[in-house]
Amino acid sequence: MLYCIDCRVRISGKTDRCPLCGKHLPSAYMHHSESKYPEYIPQVQSNRKLAKIMFVAAILMILISAAINAVTWTGSLWSVIFSAYVLYIWLMGLLTFKTRVHLGIKLVGHAISVSLLMLVMNIFIYNTGTFNRVTWSVSYGMPIVSIAFIAAAVIIMIKKKQNRKDFLFYLLSMCVAGFVPFILVLCFLTEPMLPGIISAVFSYLIIMSLAVFAGKAVREEIIRKFHV
């Protein structure tokens, strides 16, 4: 492509004159070596490297805690609880800061992870006078977590009107999970009943509200997810 030094423009096409100043290009001007576009430099994805470093660090911390727990054994498996915390922080850190992951998946992931973390704590730290090893995590922890994350999903759907349809499936998933504590109570696996009943009633009300106000969208989303 020819370049006019005086006018500082590039000239394309079959011509020997500058369209602005009208001077002959071959005699007084030359091809300009400057590229039309700046050189592309691929961006280094440092997030993957950081994720690998965090993974190795988490594994090392878990192994070190297990070794210390074994050497200084006092009858308590505190390293299991510590490992659960480390894994939770690592997994939730990756899930939270990944911009391509849907916010609904993040909410479901956090709800499941918090419930499992409380379950691990309850199994290895418990009062022998309670009903069983998973009493408070299932009786109180899971209902509270279910209600909190369902409410958070509803608030997000209200604020982000353009993304309401995308949240329907994840909201339904959390509502279904909200019945789990009540089912465990019915199976006599835990007590008391009230938190599980509240969680089940709250989940039922949300499902009925979706059926009344967004029934068509819910059906379309279920068909799209499960291809039925």
C-alpha positions as CSV (number, residue, x, y, z in Angstrom):
1,M,0.0,0.0,0.0
2,L,1.3,3.4,-1.0
3,Y,1.8,6.1,1.7
4,C,1.9,9.9,1.3
5,I,4.4,11.4,3.7
6,D,3.0,14.9,3.4
7,C,-0.7,14.0,3.9
8,R,0.2,11.1,6.2
9,V,-2.4,8.8,4.6
10,R,-2.3,5.4,3.0
11,I,-3.5,5.1,-0.5
12,S,-5.0,1.8,-1.8
13,G,-5.9,1.0,-5.4
14,K,-4.2,1.4,-8.7
15,T,-3.2,5.1,-8.6
16,D,0.0,7.0,-8.8
17,R,-1.3,10.3,-7.2
18,C,-2.3,11.2,-3.7
19,P,-6.1,11.9,-3.7
20,L,-5.5,14.8,-1.2
21,C,-2.5,16.7,-2.5
22,G,-2.5,15.4,-6.1
23,K,1.2,14.8,-6.2
24,H,2.8,11.8,-7.9
25,L,3.6,9.0,-5.5
26,P,6.2,6.9,-7.3
27,S,8.6,9.9,-7.8
28,A,8.5,11.6,-4.4
29,Y,7.0,8.9,-2.1
30,M,7.6,5.3,-1.3
31,H,5.8,2.3,0.3
32,H,5.4,2.8,4.0
33,S,6.7,-0.1,6.0
34,E,4.4,0.5,9.0
35,S,1.9,-2.3,9.5
36,K,-1.8,-1.4,9.4
37,Y,-2.5,-3.1,12.6
38,P,-0.4,-3.4,15.8
39,E,1.4,-6.7,16.4
40,Y,-0.8,-9.2,18.2
41,I,0.7,-10.4,21.4
42,P,-1.2,-13.3,22.9
43,Q,-2.2,-12.7,26.5
44,V,-0.7,-15.1,29.0
45,Q,-3.4,-16.8,31.0
46,S,-2.0,-16.6,34.4
47,N,-5.2,-17.8,36.1
48,R,-4.5,-21.4,35.1
49,K,-1.0,-21.2,36.5
50,L,-2.3,-19.7,39.7
51,A,-5.0,-22.5,39.9
52,K,-2.3,-25.2,39.6
53,I,-0.2,-23.5,42.3
54,M,-3.2,-23.3,44.6
55,F,-4.0,-27.0,44.0
56,V,-0.5,-28.1,44.8
57,A,-0.5,-25.9,47.9
58,A,-3.8,-27.4,49.1
59,I,-2.5,-31.0,48.6
60,L,0.7,-30.1,50.6
61,M,-1.3,-28.6,53.4
62,I,-3.6,-31.6,53.6
63,L,-0.6,-34.0,53.7
64,I,1.2,-32.0,56.3
65,S,-1.8,-31.7,58.5
66,A,-2.4,-35.5,58.3
67,A,1.3,-36.2,59.2
68,I,1.1,-33.8,62.1
69,N,-2.2,-35.4,63.3
70,A,-0.6,-38.8,63.1
71,V,2.6,-37.9,64.9
72,T,0.7,-35.9,67.7
73,W,-2.2,-38.3,67.9
74,T,-4.5,-37.5,70.8
75,G,-7.6,-39.4,69.6
76,S,-9.0,-36.5,67.5
77,L,-9.0,-36.5,63.7
78,W,-8.7,-32.7,63.5
79,S,-6.8,-33.0,60.2
80,V,-9.9,-34.3,58.5
81,I,-11.8,-31.0,59.4
82,F,-8.8,-29.0,58.4
83,S,-8.6,-30.8,55.0
84,A,-12.3,-30.1,54.5
85,Y,-11.8,-26.4,55.0
86,V,-8.8,-26.4,52.7
87,L,-10.7,-28.2,49.9
88,Y,-13.7,-25.9,50.4
89,I,-11.6,-22.7,50.1
90,W,-9.8,-24.1,47.1
91,L,-12.9,-25.3,45.2
92,M,-15.0,-22.3,46.0
93,G,-12.2,-19.9,45.2
94,L,-12.0,-21.5,41.7
95,L,-15.8,-21.5,41.3
96,T,-16.3,-17.9,42.5
97,F,-13.6,-16.2,40.4
98,K,-14.3,-18.0,37.2
99,T,-16.2,-15.4,35.1
100,R,-17.5,-17.9,32.6
101,V,-19.3,-20.0,35.2
102,H,-23.0,-19.1,35.5
103,L,-23.9,-17.4,38.8
104,G,-26.6,-20.0,39.4
105,I,-24.0,-22.8,39.3
106,K,-21.9,-20.8,41.8
107,L,-24.9,-20.6,44.2
108,V,-25.7,-24.3,43.9
109,G,-22.0,-25.2,44.3
110,H,-21.7,-23.0,47.4
111,A,-24.9,-24.4,49.0
112,I,-23.7,-28.0,48.5
113,S,-20.2,-27.3,49.7
114,V,-21.3,-25.5,52.8
115,S,-23.6,-28.3,53.7
116,L,-20.9,-31.0,53.2
117,L,-18.5,-28.9,55.2
118,M,-20.9,-28.7,58.1
119,L,-21.6,-32.5,57.8
120,V,-17.8,-33.3,58.0
121,M,-17.5,-31.0,61.1
122,N,-20.5,-32.6,62.8
123,I,-19.2,-36.1,62.2
124,F,-15.8,-35.5,63.7
125,I,-16.8,-32.9,66.3
126,Y,-19.9,-33.9,68.1
127,N,-21.4,-34.2,71.6
128,T,-21.9,-37.9,72.5
129,G,-25.2,-36.9,74.3
130,T,-26.9,-35.9,71.0
131,F,-29.2,-38.0,69.0
132,N,-26.5,-39.0,66.5
133,R,-23.4,-37.8,64.8
134,V,-25.1,-35.6,62.2
135,T,-27.8,-34.0,64.3
136,W,-27.0,-30.3,64.2
137,S,-25.6,-30.2,60.6
138,V,-28.7,-31.9,59.1
139,S,-31.3,-30.6,61.6
140,Y,-30.2,-26.9,61.6
141,G,-27.4,-26.4,59.2
142,M,-28.9,-27.7,56.0
143,P,-32.3,-26.1,56.4
144,I,-30.7,-22.7,57.1
145,V,-28.3,-23.0,54.1
146,S,-31.2,-24.1,51.8
147,I,-33.4,-21.2,52.8
148,A,-30.5,-18.7,52.6
149,F,-29.4,-19.7,49.1
150,I,-32.9,-20.0,47.8
151,A,-33.6,-16.5,49.0
152,A,-30.4,-15.2,47.5
153,A,-31.4,-16.8,44.1
154,V,-34.8,-15.2,44.3
155,I,-33.3,-11.7,45.1
156,I,-30.9,-12.1,42.1
157,M,-33.7,-13.0,39.8
158,I,-35.7,-10.0,40.9
159,K,-32.8,-7.6,40.4
160,K,-31.5,-9.1,37.1
161,K,-34.6,-9.1,35.1
162,Q,-32.8,-10.0,31.9
163,N,-31.4,-13.2,33.4
164,R,-34.5,-14.5,35.2
165,K,-34.9,-17.4,32.8
166,D,-31.3,-18.6,33.2
167,F,-31.8,-18.9,37.0
168,L,-35.0,-21.0,36.9
169,F,-33.3,-24.4,36.7
170,Y,-30.8,-23.6,39.5
171,L,-33.5,-22.2,41.7
172,L,-35.6,-25.3,41.2
173,S,-32.6,-27.5,42.0
174,M,-32.1,-25.7,45.3
175,C,-35.8,-25.9,46.1
176,V,-35.7,-29.7,45.6
177,A,-32.7,-29.9,47.9
178,G,-34.7,-27.9,50.4
179,F,-36.9,-31.0,51.0
180,V,-33.9,-33.2,52.0
181,P,-33.8,-32.2,55.7
182,F,-37.5,-32.9,56.0
183,I,-37.1,-36.3,54.3
184,L,-34.3,-37.2,56.7
185,V,-36.6,-36.3,59.6
186,L,-39.3,-38.5,58.3
187,C,-36.9,-41.3,58.0
188,F,-36.0,-40.8,61.7
189,L,-32.4,-40.1,60.8
190,T,-32.3,-36.8,62.7
191,E,-34.2,-34.4,64.9
192,P,-35.9,-32.0,65.6
193,M,-38.5,-31.6,62.9
194,L,-39.2,-27.9,62.9
195,P,-36.2,-26.6,60.8
196,G,-36.7,-29.3,58.2
197,I,-40.4,-28.5,58.0
198,I,-39.7,-24.8,57.6
199,S,-37.2,-25.5,54.8
200,A,-39.7,-27.8,53.0
201,V,-42.5,-25.3,53.3
202,F,-40.3,-22.5,52.0
203,S,-39.2,-24.6,49.1
204,Y,-42.8,-25.6,48.3
205,L,-44.0,-22.0,48.3
206,I,-41.2,-20.9,45.9
207,I,-42.0,-23.8,43.5
208,M,-45.7,-23.0,43.6
209,S,-44.9,-19.3,42.9
210,L,-42.8,-20.3,39.9
211,A,-45.5,-22.6,38.7
212,V,-48.1,-19.7,38.9
213,F,-46.1,-16.8,37.6
214,A,-43.5,-18.5,35.4
215,G,-45.0,-21.9,34.5
216,K,-44.3,-21.7,30.8
217,A,-40.7,-20.5,31.3
218,V,-40.1,-23.3,33.8
219,R,-41.4,-26.0,31.4
220,E,-39.3,-24.6,28.6
221,E,-36.2,-24.6,30.8
222,I,-36.8,-28.2,31.9
223,I,-37.3,-29.3,28.3
224,R,-34.1,-27.5,27.3
225,K,-32.0,-29.0,30.1
226,F,-33.2,-32.6,29.9
227,H,-34.2,-32.7,26.2
228,V,-37.6,-34.1,26.9
